[in-house]
Amino acid sequence: MLPLPVLRVLARQLPQLASGRALHRRALVAYAAGDATGAERWFEAAAGLYRTELAVEPLARLRVHQLMARAHAPAGEAVESAAMLDIVRRLNRLDRLEALKAPFELVDARTVLAQWIELAERGPAAATGGGFAPARAA
């Protein structure tokens, strides 16, 4: 992973490759693939660029995704009620949120929450890897 100052330079020179939005999307891809560690690194890199870009709403959406990913990180454990309350509280401030499945389009935030809760109830196997994995062509 590149250091944040390098990412900032890239963001100014090549915004499509290293914008906060591009790194946020990369974090969602890592999360969908079940790579919690990689997703966390990408979330933090995207957050740094969103702060540089002064992108408040995208940063708020990113933090909700990051909390969702962290809530599923401990394998075999149910989502803690405090984490769930924090996620719901933050989601209530947002109208739209990137979907947890590719192509990660902006959809109603409550829909994303409902899908995430459904996957959380199915257990850790559904919450990582297979649960959020992008659809693949057969």
C-alpha positions as CSV (number, residue, x, y, z in Angstrom):
1,M,0.0,0.0,0.0
2,L,1.3,3.4,-0.9
3,P,1.8,6.0,1.8
4,L,-0.9,8.7,2.1
5,P,1.3,11.5,0.8
6,V,1.9,9.5,-2.4
7,L,-1.8,8.8,-2.7
8,R,-2.6,12.5,-2.4
9,V,-0.2,13.3,-5.2
10,L,-1.7,10.6,-7.4
11,A,-5.2,11.9,-6.5
12,R,-4.3,15.3,-7.9
13,Q,-2.5,14.0,-11.0
14,L,-4.8,11.0,-11.8
15,P,-8.1,11.5,-10.0
16,Q,-9.8,8.6,-11.7
17,L,-7.2,6.2,-10.3
18,A,-6.5,7.5,-6.8
19,S,-9.6,9.5,-5.8
20,G,-11.3,8.9,-2.5
21,R,-14.2,7.4,-4.5
22,A,-11.8,5.0,-6.3
23,L,-10.2,3.8,-3.1
24,H,-13.6,3.5,-1.4
25,R,-14.7,1.3,-4.2
26,R,-11.5,-0.7,-3.9
27,A,-12.3,-1.2,-0.2
28,L,-15.8,-2.5,-1.0
29,V,-14.3,-4.9,-3.5
30,A,-11.9,-6.2,-0.8
31,Y,-14.7,-6.4,1.7
32,A,-16.9,-8.3,-0.8
33,A,-14.0,-10.7,-1.4
34,G,-13.8,-11.4,2.3
35,D,-10.4,-9.6,2.8
36,A,-11.1,-7.7,6.0
37,T,-7.5,-6.6,6.4
38,G,-7.2,-5.3,2.9
39,A,-10.6,-3.6,3.1
40,E,-9.6,-1.8,6.3
41,R,-6.4,-0.4,4.6
42,W,-8.3,0.7,1.6
43,F,-11.0,2.3,3.8
44,E,-8.4,4.3,5.7
45,A,-6.6,5.4,2.5
46,A,-10.0,6.5,1.0
47,A,-10.9,8.4,4.2
48,G,-7.6,10.3,4.0
49,L,-8.3,11.4,0.5
50,Y,-11.9,12.2,1.2
51,R,-10.7,14.5,4.0
52,T,-8.2,16.1,1.6
53,E,-11.0,16.5,-1.0
54,L,-13.3,17.9,1.7
55,A,-15.9,15.3,0.7
56,V,-18.0,15.1,3.8
57,E,-20.9,13.0,2.7
58,P,-18.8,10.4,0.9
59,L,-16.6,10.2,4.0
60,A,-19.7,9.5,6.1
61,R,-20.8,6.7,3.7
62,L,-17.3,5.3,3.9
63,R,-17.4,5.2,7.7
64,V,-20.7,3.3,7.7
65,H,-19.2,0.7,5.3
66,Q,-16.1,0.5,7.5
67,L,-18.2,-0.1,10.6
68,M,-20.1,-2.8,8.7
69,A,-16.9,-4.5,7.7
70,R,-15.5,-4.3,11.2
71,A,-18.7,-5.8,12.7
72,H,-18.2,-8.9,10.5
73,A,-14.4,-9.2,11.1
74,P,-14.5,-11.5,14.1
75,A,-15.4,-14.9,12.6
76,G,-18.2,-16.7,14.3
77,E,-19.3,-13.9,16.5
78,A,-22.7,-12.1,16.2
79,V,-22.7,-8.4,15.5
80,E,-22.5,-6.6,18.9
81,S,-25.5,-4.5,19.7
82,A,-23.4,-1.4,20.3
83,A,-21.9,-1.7,16.8
84,M,-25.3,-2.3,15.3
85,L,-26.8,0.8,17.0
86,D,-23.9,2.9,15.8
87,I,-24.3,1.7,12.2
88,V,-28.1,2.3,12.3
89,R,-27.6,5.7,13.8
90,R,-25.2,6.7,11.1
91,L,-27.3,5.2,8.4
92,N,-30.3,7.3,9.5
93,R,-28.3,10.4,8.6
94,L,-27.8,9.2,5.1
95,D,-30.3,8.9,2.3
96,R,-28.1,6.8,0.0
97,L,-25.3,4.4,0.4
98,E,-23.2,2.3,-2.0
99,A,-24.6,-1.2,-2.3
100,L,-22.5,-4.0,-0.9
101,K,-22.4,-5.9,-4.2
102,A,-20.8,-4.9,-7.5
103,P,-21.3,-2.5,-9.2
104,F,-21.6,-0.7,-5.8
105,E,-24.2,1.8,-7.1
106,L,-25.8,4.3,-4.7
107,V,-29.1,3.0,-3.4
108,D,-31.4,3.7,-0.5
109,A,-29.4,3.4,2.7
110,R,-32.2,1.4,4.5
111,T,-32.1,-1.2,1.7
112,V,-28.4,-1.7,2.2
113,L,-29.0,-2.0,6.0
114,A,-31.7,-4.6,5.5
115,Q,-29.5,-6.6,3.2
116,W,-26.6,-6.4,5.6
117,I,-28.7,-7.5,8.6
118,E,-30.0,-10.4,6.6
119,L,-26.5,-11.5,5.7
120,A,-25.3,-11.0,9.3
121,E,-28.1,-13.3,10.5
122,R,-27.0,-16.0,8.1
123,G,-23.6,-16.1,9.9
124,P,-20.0,-15.3,9.1
125,A,-19.7,-17.4,6.0
126,A,-22.4,-15.4,4.3
127,A,-21.0,-12.1,5.6
128,T,-17.6,-12.5,4.0
129,G,-16.6,-14.0,0.7
130,G,-19.8,-15.6,-0.6
131,G,-22.2,-13.2,0.9
132,F,-21.1,-10.0,-0.7
133,A,-19.1,-11.4,-3.6
134,P,-19.8,-9.7,-6.9
135,A,-21.8,-11.7,-9.3
136,R,-19.6,-13.6,-11.8
137,A,-20.5,-14.7,-15.3
138,A,-21.0,-18.4,-15.7
